Amino acid sequence: MSQTPKSFQQITLFIIFLNLFLNLSCSNPETANANLNRNAEKVRAETEKSNPARDNLEELLDRIQLPELPDEVVWREESGEANAARNKMIAVLKYNNEAAARLTALVEKNRQPEQVEIGAESWFPEELTAQAQMSGNEMLKGTAYGANQFLNIPYGSGRITRVENTNYFVLELTAQ
């Protein structure tokens, strides 16, 4: 008598696993990718609501050093996911031609420049998001330099990238 329930349990488990396997193997990868993209967009939208980008230059000056004052600024601070003490700031700074040239000459002294790509955030200025969309991979190309002149406690490291063919700079600083 004890064999019947055990066999019944084994058959039931086999059927459950078979159904699970068939459902997973028959799922549409395009649908799965679309769901992942929707979830990522939802998280991004929630983050932007709870931590919107700011355009207040005075408030930014309370947090970092600016060797040249920009004509336009938009920025956002983010807390580190694993460690709240590890904060990050991203600022997009737009300069006129003369100030952009002076700033580039200043940051060139920090370290050897390198060619990089930066993901364009949805809160970046429209000109940059359009440029990223035209690139085909949602990335902005630019030249990155050390950001020594911008550092202020708690930010201890970072880089500044001049976006190719513009007077926009993307400043990325990390707290130590």
N, C-alpha and C positions, 0 to 999 in steps of 0.2 A: 504493500500500500504506500509506503513512503517513496517508492520509485515514481509513481504517477505525478505527484506534485513537483518533484525535482525535474522530471522530463518536461512537464508543462512550463515550468519556470525557464528552462533552457530554451524551449521553443519560442516562448514569449520574448525573451531577451534577444534571440536570434532575429526575430521579426522586427523588433524595435531597431536594432542596429542596421538591418538591411534597409529599412525605410529611411533611416537617417543617412546612410551612405548614398542611397539613390537620390534623395533630396539634395544633398550637397553636390553630388556629381552632375546632376542635371540643372543646377542653377546657372543662370545666364551671367557670365562675367561682366557684360556691359551693364546689367542692372546692378550688380554688386558695386562696380566702380561709380555708377551714378549715385547710389546710396551713400558711398563714402564721401564723394564730392559734396553732396547735400549736407552731410553731417559736418564736414569741415567748414562749409560756408556758414552753417548755423552757429558753430563755435566762434568763428571769426566775427560774426555779427553781434553775438552776445558780448564778446570781449570789447568790441568797439563801443557798445552801449555803456558798459561798466567802466571803461577806461578810454574815453574819447581822446582824439588828438587835440592838441592845444596850439594856439597861434600867438600866445602872449610872450613877447620878447623879454619883458621885465622879469617875468616868472622864470623864464629859461636862464636869464643872467644870474638869478639866485642859485642856480644849480651847477652851472658850468662857466668856464672862461670863454670869451669870444674875442679873439685878437682883431677881428674885423667885424663890424656890425652889418648884418645882412639887410637887404631890402625887404625880404619876406622870410618868414619862418613858420614851420609847422613841426611839432614834435610830440613824442609820447614816451612815457616811462613804463616799463613792464617789470613785474616781480619775477624772479627766477622760479620755475616750477618746483624744483627739488629743494631749493634753499632760498627762503624769502630774503636773506641778506644779499643774495647775488642778483642785484637789479641791473637792468639794461635800459639805456636811453637811445632812441633813434630820433635824430632831428634832420629835417631837410631845410637847407639854407640856400637862399637865392641871393646872388650878389650882382652888382653891375660889373661891366667889363674890367674897369680899373681895379676894383676891390677883389675880384676873382683872380686877377693876375697877381696881385700882392699876396693874397692868401696862398695861392699855389706856390709861389716862390718861397714863402715862409715854411710851409709844411714839407716841401721837397728836402729840407735840411734834416728832417727827422729820421728817415730811413729810405732805402731804395724803393722807389715806387713800383707797384705791381698792377698788372691788368687783372680786373676782377669783374664778376657779375653779381648784381644785387637783385634780390626779389623785390618787385614793386608792391608796396602795401596799398590797400584800397584807399587809405587816407592820404597818400602822397598827392602832390599837386597834379592837376589834370594833364598837364604837358608831359609829366613823367609817366603816368599810367598809360597814356596813349602811346608814348615811345616804347614802353615795355610790351604793349599789346602788338605793336607792329613788328617787334623783334621775333615773334613767333613762339617764344618760350617764356614770356612774361618776365623777362629779366632785363635789367639795365646794365649796360657796359660802362666801365669807367676805370679811372686810375686811382688806386688806393695809396694813401700815405699814412704815416704815424700821426696820431692826434695829440701829441704831447702838450701843445699850447691850449688845448680845450679842457684838460683834466682839472677836476676840482673834487674834493672829498664829497661823496664816497667813491666817485669814479676814478679808477686807477689805471685803466687800459682802454685802448680803442683805436679806431682808424677813421679817417675821413676820405671819402671817395668823391672825386669830381666826375660827374656823369658826363659821358662822351657827348661832345657837340653842344654843351649847355654851360650856363653859369650856375647850375645847381650842384650842391655838395650834399652828400648823405653822411652824416656824422653818427657813428655807432660807438657808444661808450658802455663799459661794463664795470660794475662795482667789484672791488676786491674783497 
